[in-house]
Amino acid sequence: MDASERIDQLIEGISDWRGKTFASVRKTILEVDPEIIEEWKWMGSPVWSRDGMIAVANAHKGKVKLTFAHGANIPDPAKLFNAGLEGNARRAIDFLEGDDINEPALKKLVRAAIDYNKNNLKKNAPAKAKARKTKEA
């Protein structure tokens, strides 16, 4: 079973409002870029990646948490981040029962996370690989 199928099963297993919210968040993330990859990590956490990790989501008692790996480094003009604000890297959005998902703002955050990954993570990978090859030679 691949990661997308596992995420489908996870969402189907959440029978209250959190399942619907989780599904909506997932749909919104995947609409941003066709190259976003769904992964299943840490013994049961859905992760979305594109040139590095974008975000991880979990359903907790009373909320759906969407944590952006590099959220502290991306702009959030709509002020969606409402959790993990004290951290140096991560930022999160806690969706509570009855919350509306601001899809346009969430899409901008996902796009900003992808841009951050492309500009700050991927560009360093070839240099590291080149350095390793030089050491091995």
N, C-alpha and C positions, 0 to 999 in steps of 0.2 A: 504494500500500500504506500503510495507516495504522500508527500506532505499535504498537498491540496485535499486529498481524500481524507486524511486525518483531521484536517481543519473542518471539512464538511461534517464529519462525525462529531467532532467537539461541539460545533454549533447546534447540530440536531439534538444533542444530548442536553442542551440548556433550554428547559421548557418555559422559563419565565421571560420577562422583558429583556433580560441580558442577552438571550440568544438572538433576538431581533436586532438589538443594538450592535452586537458583535458582527452579525452578518452585514449590517449597513456600513459599519466602519471598514470591514474587509472589502466590500464592493467599492467604496469610495477610494480606498488606497489603490486597488487594482486598476481603476479607471485612469489613474494619472499617467501611467507609462506601461506599454505592453511588455517591456523587458523586466518588470519587477518579478522577482522570484519568491515563491512561497517556500518556507522551510519549516521544519519541525525540530525544535531544539530543546535542550534542558528538560528532557523527560516530559514533554507535553506543552510546550509554548509555541504558538504560531509566530513566525518571524517573517518579515518582508524585507528583501534586500535588493539593491541595485547598486553595483560598484561598492558594496559595503552594506552594513546593516542600516536599514531605515528605522524600523520600529518592531517592537514585540508587544503582543496583546495577551491579556489574561482576564478571565471572568472571576471576580472575587465576590464574596458575600456583599451584596449591596452596590456593586459597581462593576463596570468594565474599564480596565486600565489599559491605556495605550501609551507605551513608553518609547520615546525617540532616543536612539543611542547617542546622538550628538545634538540633542535639542538645545543645549545651552549655547550652541554655536550657530543657530539658525534664527532668522527673524520670525517673530510671532506678532505681527501687527494687530491681529484680531484677538489677542490675549486668550488663546485656547488653552495654553498650558496652565494648569491649576494644581499641579502636584509635582514634587521633586524640585521645587524652585531653588532650593539651597545647594543643589549639587553643582559640580564643576563641568559635568558632561551631559548627563541625562536630564530630560524634562518629560513630564507625563501629563496626560489628560485623563481625568477620572470622569467617566460618564455615569451619571446617576439616573435612577428611574425618573422618567418624564423629561429628561434632557433632550433637546433637539440637537442633531448633528449639523453643524455649520459646514456643509459639504464644500462650498467654494474655499473657505478658509482652511479646512483640513487638507484639501488638495494642494493649496499653496504651501503648507507646511511639508507635505510629502515631496513636492517638487524642490523645495529648498533643501531638504535632507539629501535628495539625490544629487543636487548641485554641489552641496558640501562634500559628499562622498567623492564625486568626480574630481573636484578641485583640491581636496586635501588628503584623500586616502589613496586613490588609484594612481595619481601622478608619482607617488613615492614608490610604488611597487616595482616598476622596472628598474629603478636605481638600486633598490635593495637586491633584486635578483642579479643584476649586473655585478654588484659588489661581491656577492656570494660566488659567482662564476670566477671572478678574478682571484679570489682567495683559494679556490679549488685548483686553479691551474698551476 
